[in-house]
Amino acid sequence: MEASAPSRRIGPPRAGIAERIWEAARVEFSKRGYHGARVQGIARGATCNVALIYRHWASKRALYLDILRAVWLNAANEIAGLLEQGPGGAERIVGAYLDAMTRDPMGAQVLVREYLDGAPFLSQLTAAEPSLLEPVRRAAALLEGSPAGRGVDPMLAVVTVGGMAALVAAAHEAVRPFVPEPLPPDVWRRHVLDLLTHGVSHGANGGANGAAAGEVPGPGGATATP
């Protein structure tokens, strides 16, 4: 693994040009993924020249690895904190992932693009630091010990939920063409949480949101039939 920023702290470096590079790189990687991102684009976003980027990070790869690690750790710490607030179960696990991802939509986009590429860099990070996978293992153990975990592979279920939560957070705006008005955040969260926890058939039979078959939540929590 190439050398990266020496501090290894979670989040952006100290204030100054390095912080501007960090934030510009988050934008570039979230929009284009690792392979599509350009160092020149990062430099433009940070209003600096390319040489300054290489003074702080050895390469684009080193910068991406630092950002990916920070995004993963921030989400993992958030999820771990939420899971500690009460007993496990499908709804708590899904809610923790959903809340962690929606708190950093740009970071969620970075993760989604990494997943779409087959998670090669995340695999490198977790191979070098196995402890990065601990929150995933803990969530899988909580699911396995709950009634909702019966009959499913808990690790596969948690990984799937994590990917779906990242996609939901990254694509919140995608619902705009299909609803007359933007959904309030609490309505959106409740609907997605119910869908990811219980599935489509549960909602069709009167799920946690109390929606009848064929109904979708409208603004303010009202339901409407498309």
BAFI-3210 file (N, C-alpha, C; in Angstrom, 3 decimals, decimal comma, padded with zeros to 6 digits):
// residues 226
n [1|2|3|4|5|6|7|8|9|10|11|12|13|14|15|16|17|18|19|20|21|22|23|24|25|26|27|28|29|30|31|32|33|34|35|36|37|38|39|40|41|42|43|44|45|46|47|48|49|50|51|52|53|54|55|56|57|58|59|60|61|62|63|64|65|66|67|68|69|70|71|72|73|74|75|76|77|78|79|80|81|82|83|84|85|86|87|88|89|90|91|92|93|94|95|96|97|98|99|100|101|102|103|104|105|106|107|108|109|110|111|112|113|114|115|116|117|118|119|120|121|122|123|124|125|126|127|128|129|130|131|132|133|134|135|136|137|138|139|140|141|142|143|144|145|146|147|148|149|150|151|152|153|154|155|156|157|158|159|160|161|162|163|164|165|166|167|168|169|170|171|172|173|174|175|176|177|178|179|180|181|182|183|184|185|186|187|188|189|190|191|192|193|194|195|196|197|198|199|200|201|202|203|204|205|206|207|208|209|210|211|212|213|214|215|216|217|218|219|220|221|222|223|224|225|226]
n.u [000,855|000,548|002,264|000,501|-001,329|000,371|-000,847|-003,125|-005,577|-009,155|-011,191|-010,948|-007,671|-005,623|-006,616|-006,301|-004,408|-004,279|-006,690|-008,480|-007,818|-008,571|-011,397|-012,119|-011,313|-013,033|-015,441|-014,810|-014,227|-016,679|-018,374|-017,242|-015,980|-013,084|-011,580|-012,579|-012,058|-010,042|-006,831|-006,331|-008,892|-009,387|-007,448|-008,411|-010,811|-009,779|-008,487|-005,679|-002,388|-001,399|001,002|001,011|-000,840|000,549|002,468|001,269|-000,021|001,079|000,102|-002,766|-004,073|-003,246|-004,449|-007,134|-007,432|-007,113|-009,355|-011,463|-011,087|-011,594|-014,291|-015,473|-014,800|-016,031|-018,742|-018,896|-018,331|-020,505|-022,611|-021,969|-022,321|-025,085|-026,129|-025,514|-027,400|-029,605|-031,438|-030,618|-031,785|-033,709|-034,896|-033,543|-030,899|-031,075|-032,035|-029,850|-027,803|-029,041|-029,376|-026,695|-025,620|-027,172|-026,374|-024,060|-024,193|-022,460|-020,226|-021,523|-021,962|-019,334|-018,827|-020,771|-019,865|-017,425|-018,333|-019,611|-017,462|-016,513|-015,382|-012,476|-010,493|-011,486|-011,294|-008,512|-007,985|-009,359|-008,042|-005,538|-006,213|-007,959|-009,708|-011,416|-013,647|-015,100|-017,517|-019,369|-019,347|-020,351|-022,931|-023,978|-023,899|-025,754|-028,060|-028,227|-028,843|-031,456|-035,060|-035,622|-033,396|-033,490|-033,156|-031,770|-028,625|-026,687|-024,415|-024,382|-026,868|-026,504|-024,438|-025,760|-027,829|-026,247|-025,129|-027,486|-028,456|-026,462|-026,830|-029,448|-029,058|-027,316|-028,889|-031,136|-032,347|-033,326|-035,984|-037,500|-038,693|-040,960|-042,785|-045,207|-044,400|-041,439|-040,531|-040,908|-038,078|-038,498|-040,651|-039,678|-037,549|-038,980|-040,488|-038,503|-037,110|-039,077|-039,453|-036,891|-036,647|-038,889|-039,726|-041,356|-043,767|-044,715|-045,379|-047,435|-049,421|-050,215|-048,138|-045,689|-046,079|-048,714|-049,847|-052,077|-052,458|-050,694|-050,371|-048,463|-046,328|-047,254|-046,600|-046,065|-046,799|-049,213|-051,053|-051,062|-052,538|-050,909]
n.v [-001,187|002,216|005,098|007,344|010,164|011,281|011,482|009,851|010,361|010,495|011,982|015,332|016,873|019,209|022,697|024,586|024,348|021,554|020,704|021,854|020,451|017,905|018,149|018,862|016,561|014,663|015,473|015,080|012,286|011,280|011,950|010,727|008,362|006,260|005,584|007,303|009,804|012,759|014,056|016,644|017,710|017,652|019,453|021,799|022,112|022,585|024,900|025,004|023,999|020,927|019,956|020,714|018,986|016,560|017,091|016,634|014,156|011,022|010,058|009,872|007,549|007,103|009,307|008,735|006,323|007,236|008,904|007,099|005,353|007,102|007,784|005,258|004,638|006,746|006,226|003,624|004,044|005,646|003,859|001,832|003,251|003,785|001,203|000,444|001,599|000,137|-003,036|-005,543|-006,355|-006,480|-004,005|-002,065|-002,403|-001,887|000,750|001,993|001,801|003,203|005,787|006,475|006,578|008,569|010,818|011,584|012,119|012,540|011,017|008,561|008,333|008,011|005,473|003,931|004,081|002,828|000,259|-000,453|-000,781|-003,145|-003,084|-002,940|-001,331|-001,015|-003,636|-003,864|-002,111|-003,338|-005,758|-004,951|-003,756|-005,503|-004,902|-002,982|-004,220|-004,929|-003,560|-004,456|-007,206|-007,230|-006,208|-008,252|-010,352|-009,444|-009,482|-012,195|-013,190|-012,451|-012,792|-012,035|-012,781|-015,425|-018,013|-016,544|-015,538|-013,929|-012,200|-011,717|-010,485|-008,123|-006,858|-006,434|-004,716|-002,558|-001,702|-001,022|001,031|002,963|003,496|004,527|006,867|008,230|008,638|010,119|012,334|011,261|010,603|012,763|013,153|011,593|012,217|014,654|016,683|017,383|014,803|015,013|014,694|012,895|011,362|010,192|008,683|006,915|005,473|004,247|002,804|000,985|-000,401|-001,540|-003,072|-004,784|-005,415|-005,469|-006,926|-006,919|-004,221|-004,046|-005,453|-003,894|-002,448|-001,271|001,397|001,578|001,649|001,070|-001,467|-000,619|002,036|004,992|006,998|010,355|013,963|015,156|012,794|011,760|009,364|008,282|007,025|005,854]
n.w [000,000|-000,832|000,506|002,634|003,966|006,846|009,383|009,774|010,871|011,482|009,167|007,738|007,106|009,039|009,135|006,134|003,069|002,740|003,830|002,019|-000,274|000,552|000,871|-001,753|-003,055|-001,946|-003,135|-005,870|-005,979|-005,091|-007,164|-009,430|-008,802|-008,073|-010,430|-012,406|-011,391|-011,501|-010,919|-011,687|-011,630|-008,889|-008,057|-009,263|-007,837|-005,324|-005,708|-006,286|-007,411|-009,077|-008,089|-005,408|-004,303|-004,375|-002,540|-000,161|-000,320|-001,542|-003,946|-006,172|-005,490|-002,833|-001,587|-002,095|-000,659|001,971|002,210|001,731|003,884|006,020|005,540|005,834|008,532|009,941|009,386|010,446|013,182|013,854|013,388|015,246|017,656|017,541|017,599|020,149|021,709|022,356|022,343|019,848|016,510|013,479|012,666|014,207|013,337|010,559|010,725|011,987|010,045|007,970|009,098|009,619|007,037|005,802|007,154|005,998|002,975|000,782|001,462|001,414|-001,322|-002,198|-001,112|-002,490|-005,156|-004,842|-004,124|-006,523|-008,169|-007,289|-004,805|-004,478|-003,194|-000,636|000,170|000,300|002,420|004,592|004,685|005,520|007,919|009,837|011,912|010,987|010,054|012,238|013,228|011,311|011,725|014,319|014,001|012,420|014,249|016,151|014,585|014,014|016,492|016,853|016,332|013,699|012,322|011,693|009,369|007,487|006,073|008,282|007,954|005,175|004,960|006,483|005,056|002,648|003,484|004,318|001,863|000,480|002,140|001,799|-000,908|-000,892|000,633|-001,050|-003,255|-002,674|-003,891|-006,197|-006,102|-006,763|-009,467|-009,266|-007,303|-006,257|-004,499|-002,543|-000,263|003,258|005,480|007,685|006,869|004,556|005,685|007,382|005,548|003,922|005,875|006,711|004,328|003,822|006,101|006,255|003,672|000,391|000,233|002,845|003,248|001,390|002,596|004,659|006,345|008,724|008,367|007,970|005,476|002,816|000,258|-002,664|-002,015|-001,481|000,597|001,011|000,962|004,259|005,409|004,598|002,634|-000,754|-003,714|-006,557]
ca.u [000,000|001,376|002,236|-000,611|-001,134|001,019|-001,579|-004,090|-006,750|-010,427|-011,688|-010,014|-006,466|-005,703|-007,080|-005,307|-004,485|-004,559|-008,135|-009,146|-007,591|-009,389|-012,808|-012,255|-011,172|-014,294|-016,403|-014,395|-014,394|-018,103|-019,009|-016,642|-015,306|-011,627|-011,030|-012,989|-011,569|-008,810|-006,081|-006,522|-010,191|-009,216|-006,676|-009,318|-011,727|-009,037|-007,810|-004,243|-001,811|-001,272|002,200|000,674|-001,512|001,562|003,236|000,522|-000,301|002,032|-000,557|-004,227|-004,472|-003,039|-005,488|-008,413|-007,451|-007,348|-010,749|-012,319|-010,940|-012,279|-015,735|-015,859|-014,696|-017,079|-020,004|-018,824|-018,453|-021,894|-023,437|-021,680|-022,975|-026,534|-026,458|-025,334|-028,476|-030,709|-031,288|-030,501|-032,993|-033,625|-035,223|-032,477|-029,725|-031,361|-032,106|-028,495|-027,118|-029,713|-029,061|-025,276|-025,374|-027,834|-025,660|-022,961|-024,564|-021,305|-019,480|-022,293|-021,683|-017,996|-018,967|-021,534|-018,993|-016,455|-019,026|-019,867|-016,190|-016,138|-014,753|-011,066|-009,704|-011,993|-010,696|-007,133|-007,998|-009,784|-006,991|-004,467|-006,774|-009,146|-010,632|-012,391|-014,850|-015,736|-018,927|-020,193|-019,478|-021,213|-024,306|-024,387|-024,140|-027,020|-029,139|-028,299|-029,465|-032,828|-035,995|-035,563|-032,224|-033,690|-033,346|-030,967|-027,207|-026,638|-023,395|-024,869|-027,981|-025,980|-023,710|-026,771|-028,468|-025,281|-025,070|-028,756|-028,539|-025,583|-027,484|-030,586|-028,539|-026,708|-029,869|-032,357|-032,966|-033,880|-037,435|-038,153|-039,590|-042,079|-043,707|-045,542|-043,631|-040,390|-040,971|-040,206|-037,072|-038,983|-041,520|-038,768|-036,840|-039,907|-040,865|-037,357|-036,844|-040,074|-039,213|-035,687|-036,805|-039,969|-039,912|-042,500|-045,007|-045,186|-046,050|-048,662|-050,441|-050,438|-046,913|-045,524|-046,578|-050,162|-050,273|-052,818|-051,794|-050,647|-050,250|-047,130|-046,460|-047,204|-046,077|-046,669|-047,150|-050,452|-050,812|-051,729|-052,468|-050,427]
ca.v [000,000|003,400|006,004|008,291|011,251|010,693|011,567|008,753|010,756|010,365|013,279|016,184|017,315|020,518|023,761|025,069|023,790|020,123|020,551|022,173|019,301|016,812|018,371|018,792|015,157|013,992|015,807|014,433|010,844|010,962|012,115|009,968|007,153|006,354|005,524|008,457|011,042|013,302|014,903|018,022|018,132|017,911|020,700|022,914|022,272|023,096|026,124|024,867|023,237|019,489|019,706|020,861|017,751|015,532|017,425|016,136|012,739|010,488|009,766|009,877|006,332|007,326|010,239|008,017|005,369|007,976|009,367|005,924|004,881|008,039|007,612|003,983|004,708|007,635|005,485|002,491|004,557|006,074|002,643|001,178|004,028|003,600|-000,166|000,317|002,291|-000,753|-004,413|-005,713|-006,642|-006,007|-002,591|-001,240|-002,509|-001,136|002,160|002,487|001,973|004,263|007,076|006,763|006,940|009,828|011,931|011,981|011,637|012,520|009,820|007,427|008,236|007,423|004,042|003,300|003,938|001,790|-001,024|-000,743|-001,220|-004,416|-002,791|-003,358|-000,561|-001,372|-004,938|-003,608|-001,504|-004,306|-006,774|-004,346|-003,429|-006,338|-004,310|-002,151|-005,024|-005,286|-003,142|-005,323|-008,487|-007,036|-006,095|-009,585|-011,138|-008,979|-009,972|-013,648|-013,485|-011,947|-013,602|-011,647|-013,368|-016,848|-018,366|-015,710|-015,428|-012,608|-011,340|-011,318|-009,553|-006,840|-006,244|-005,971|-003,535|-001,462|-001,205|-000,370|002,282|003,918|003,877|005,387|008,173|008,884|008,862|010,691|013,264|010,544|010,456|014,005|013,083|010,681|012,716|016,048|017,566|016,654|014,141|015,430|013,699|011,849|010,480|009,426|007,709|005,896|004,638|003,430|001,880|-000,079|-001,193|-002,341|-004,005|-005,754|-005,799|-004,933|-007,648|-006,468|-002,940|-004,257|-006,009|-003,002|-002,529|-000,411|002,727|001,533|001,945|000,026|-001,929|000,336|003,403|005,495|008,146|011,678|014,995|015,248|011,483|011,268|008,379|008,539|005,908|006,338]
ca.w [000,000|-000,940|001,653|002,637|004,925|008,020|010,643|009,821|011,647|010,791|008,746|006,991|007,804|009,680|008,253|005,192|001,730|002,815|004,051|000,761|-001,161|001,085|000,549|-003,206|-003,433|-001,597|-004,187|-007,126|-005,871|-004,951|-008,467|-010,522|-008,366|-008,118|-011,778|-013,180|-010,784|-012,058|-009,993|-012,139|-011,121|-007,456|-007,942|-009,571|-006,711|-004,163|-006,177|-006,111|-008,509|-008,821|-007,287|-003,992|-003,865|-004,159|-001,332|001,009|-000,544|-002,513|-005,212|-006,131|-004,779|-001,400|-001,147|-002,102|000,449|003,206|002,232|001,875|005,265|006,908|005,327|006,431|009,989|010,449|009,329|011,373|014,548|014,009|013,477|016,528|018,703|017,465|017,996|021,596|022,414|022,703|021,864|018,406|015,756|012,100|012,518|014,779|012,476|009,335|011,090|012,263|008,759|007,219|009,716|009,431|005,639|005,446|007,783|005,104|001,632|-000,116|001,818|000,915|-002,754|-002,325|-000,847|-003,571|-006,322|-004,492|-004,229|-007,937|-008,753|-006,689|-003,506|-004,418|-002,233|000,690|000,474|000,724|003,748|005,610|004,798|006,320|009,237|010,021|012,887|010,279|009,809|013,509|013,313|010,451|012,439|015,489|013,518|011,989|015,461|016,721|013,741|014,173|017,776|016,902|015,534|012,287|011,693|011,404|007,965|006,593|006,403|008,919|007,359|003,860|005,170|006,948|003,939|001,693|004,081|004,266|000,496|000,155|002,891|001,121|-002,168|-000,544|001,042|-002,201|-004,325|-002,108|-004,832|-007,341|-005,960|-007,177|-010,627|-009,067|-006,283|-006,557|-003,621|-001,820|000,964|004,480|005,842|008,579|006,075|003,707|006,503|007,852|004,413|003,530|006,970|006,651|003,128|003,988|007,221|006,082|002,283|-000,345|000,534|004,159|003,045|000,631|003,481|005,797|007,116|009,896|008,048|007,879|004,116|002,125|-000,949|-003,758|-001,531|-001,156|001,481|000,398|001,847|005,583|005,925|004,002|001,609|-002,023|-004,637|-007,841]
c.u [000,892|001,264|001,089|-000,323|-000,626|000,159|-002,531|-005,296|-008,002|-010,895|-010,610|-008,788|-006,677|-006,091|-005,944|-005,475|-004,813|-006,047|-008,910|-008,991|-008,488|-010,847|-013,048|-012,166|-012,433|-015,350|-016,069|-014,617|-015,873|-018,822|-018,523|-016,019|-013,802|-011,111|-011,404|-012,450|-010,240|-008,139|-006,245|-007,859|-010,143|-008,484|-007,553|-010,264|-011,060|-008,339|-006,315|-003,684|-001,600|-000,078|001,914|-000,032|-000,469|002,527|002,575|000,180|000,589|001,410|-002,063|-004,727|-004,346|-004,104|-006,836|-008,503|-007,707|-008,804|-011,694|-012,272|-011,702|-013,795|-016,212|-015,854|-015,761|-018,425|-020,016|-018,977|-019,879|-022,808|-023,229|-022,362|-024,473|-026,941|-026,338|-026,489|-029,644|-030,475|-031,220|-031,828|-032,902|-033,865|-034,130|-031,247|-029,923|-031,392|-030,740|-027,737|-027,726|-029,353|-027,596|-024,991|-025,975|-027,178|-024,498|-023,260|-023,387|-020,417|-020,187|-022,064|-020,310|-018,085|-019,701|-020,641|-017,900|-017,098|-019,243|-018,606|-015,733|-015,391|-013,282|-010,258|-010,181|-011,441|-009,254|-007,085|-008,345|-008,782|-005,849|-004,920|-008,060|-010,168|-011,670|-013,705|-015,619|-017,179|-019,856|-020,414|-020,435|-022,677|-024,822|-024,698|-025,461|-028,201|-029,331|-029,002|-030,883|-033,746|-035,919|-034,400|-032,382|-033,896|-032,578|-029,511|-027,002|-025,601|-023,838|-025,991|-027,468|-025,233|-024,694|-027,455|-027,529|-025,177|-026,330|-028,891|-027,657|-026,217|-028,654|-030,105|-027,974|-027,735|-031,186|-033,095|-033,632|-035,396|-038,189|-039,087|-040,889|-043,075|-043,990|-044,756|-042,549|-040,924|-040,211|-039,237|-037,604|-039,888|-040,670|-038,076|-037,759|-040,277|-039,723|-037,035|-037,809|-039,812|-037,999|-035,818|-037,767|-040,209|-041,201|-043,792|-045,583|-045,956|-047,368|-049,780|-050,721|-049,279|-046,894|-046,037|-048,094|-050,675|-051,034|-052,070|-051,855|-050,481|-048,797|-047,289|-046,371|-046,662|-046,831|-047,126|-048,462|-050,114|-051,603|-051,552|-052,014|-051,421]
c.v [001,238|004,253|006,976|009,345|010,692|010,635|010,396|009,093|010,541|011,766|014,116|016,553|018,687|021,594|024,243|024,375|022,301|019,866|020,856|021,034|018,144|016,967|018,301|017,347|014,363|014,243|015,048|012,925|010,455|011,055|011,105|008,647|007,294|006,464|006,739|009,775|011,458|014,204|016,372|018,576|018,448|019,231|021,905|023,178|022,871|024,413|026,088|024,152|021,789|019,190|019,813|019,617|016,697|015,878|016,848|014,654|012,238|010,283|009,928|008,676|006,511|008,258|009,543|007,040|006,069|008,421|008,190|005,394|005,781|007,917|006,345|004,058|005,618|006,925|004,350|002,939|005,018|004,874|001,956|001,917|003,837|002,203|-000,365|000,916|001,375|-002,142|-004,463|-006,063|-005,986|-004,508|-001,693|-001,263|-001,713|000,359|002,757|002,731|003,128|005,636|007,458|007,218|008,299|011,029|012,415|011,463|011,584|011,315|008,568|007,236|007,637|005,911|003,328|003,077|002,904|000,409|-001,418|-001,205|-002,562|-004,290|-003,208|-002,632|-000,810|-002,724|-004,774|-003,055|-002,525|-005,443|-006,253|-004,063|-004,239|-005,746|-003,412|-002,901|-005,333|-004,808|-003,998|-006,667|-008,353|-006,931|-007,449|-010,478|-010,737|-009,497|-011,474|-014,024|-013,001|-012,831|-013,283|-012,300|-014,829|-017,060|-017,487|-015,780|-014,042|-011,676|-010,838|-010,289|-008,172|-006,117|-005,686|-004,713|-002,335|-000,853|-000,475|000,969|003,353|004,407|004,815|006,784|008,939|009,297|009,441|011,564|012,543|010,383|011,665|013,858|012,328|011,124|014,187|017,053|016,746|016,040|014,700|014,333|012,578|010,867|009,577|008,330|006,568|004,917|003,700|002,403|000,703|-000,996|-002,099|-003,369|-005,133|-006,185|-005,259|-005,624|-007,229|-005,160|-003,101|-004,791|-005,133|-003,037|-001,545|000,993|002,761|001,833|000,777|-000,348|-000,859|001,761|003,752|006,708|009,452|012,681|015,041|013,926|010,948|010,260|008,725|007,337|006,404|006,047]
c.w [000,000|000,322|001,521|003,682|006,248|009,263|010,857|010,677|010,818|010,425|008,094|007,800|008,441|008,649|007,355|003,858|001,753|003,028|002,774|-000,238|-000,755|000,676|-000,959|-003,688|-003,084|-002,672|-005,470|-007,071|-005,751|-006,289|-009,499|-010,099|-008,509|-009,549|-012,617|-012,651|-011,403|-011,026|-010,376|-011,654|-009,637|-007,255|-008,241|-008,409|-005,490|-004,469|-005,847|-007,333|-008,088|-007,918|-005,792|-003,458|-003,518|-003,023|-000,083|000,893|-001,658|-003,896|-005,052|-005,324|-003,269|-000,838|-001,081|-000,929|001,779|003,319|002,436|003,307|006,231|006,775|006,022|007,956|010,589|010,478|010,349|012,823|014,845|014,204|014,817|017,677|018,725|017,920|019,503|022,387|022,786|022,153|020,345|017,769|014,399|011,989|013,077|013,882|011,195|009,624|011,341|010,963|007,973|007,780|009,497|008,005|005,292|006,124|006,921|003,702|000,668|000,174|001,340|-000,579|-003,017|-002,140|-001,980|-004,785|-006,071|-004,614|-005,684|-008,660|-008,200|-005,378|-003,433|-003,356|-000,804|001,119|000,940|002,146|004,828|005,756|005,665|007,745|009,452|010,994|012,219|010,051|011,094|013,614|012,458|011,140|013,623|015,070|013,069|013,193|016,120|015,912|013,920|015,475|017,918|016,073|014,038|011,562|011,337|009,907|006,993|007,017|006,991|008,309|005,994|003,989|005,569|005,834|002,912|002,208|004,025|002,878|000,094|000,875|002,258|-000,168|-001,915|-000,183|-000,139|-003,242|-003,820|-003,113|-006,003|-007,270|-006,527|-008,385|-010,373|-008,001|-006,557|-005,728|-002,919|-000,532|002,157|004,914|006,727|007,841|005,188|004,515|006,923|006,736|004,026|004,608|006,933|005,463|003,291|005,102|006,901|004,639|001,685|000,062|001,876|004,019|002,331|001,497|004,691|006,746|008,262|009,641|007,913|006,492|003,535|000,862|-002,030|-003,323|-001,272|-000,269|000,713|001,362|003,171|006,133|005,371|002,919|000,361|-002,922|-006,002|-008,963]
res [m|e|a|s|a|p|s|r|r|i|g|p|p|r|a|g|i|a|e|r|i|w|e|a|a|r|v|e|f|s|k|r|g|y|h|g|a|r|v|q|g|i|a|r|g|a|t|c|n|v|a|l|i|y|r|h|w|a|s|k|r|a|l|y|l|d|i|l|r|a|v|w|l|n|a|a|n|e|i|a|g|l|l|e|q|g|p|g|g|a|e|r|i|v|g|a|y|l|d|a|m|t|r|d|p|m|g|a|q|v|l|v|r|e|y|l|d|g|a|p|f|l|s|q|l|t|a|a|e|p|s|l|l|e|p|v|r|r|a|a|a|l|l|e|g|s|p|a|g|r|g|v|d|p|m|l|a|v|v|t|v|g|g|m|a|a|l|v|a|a|a|h|e|a|v|r|p|f|v|p|e|p|l|p|p|d|v|w|r|r|h|v|l|d|l|l|t|h|g|v|s|h|g|a|n|g|g|a|n|g|a|a|a|g|e|v|p|g|p|g|g|a|t|a|t|p]
***
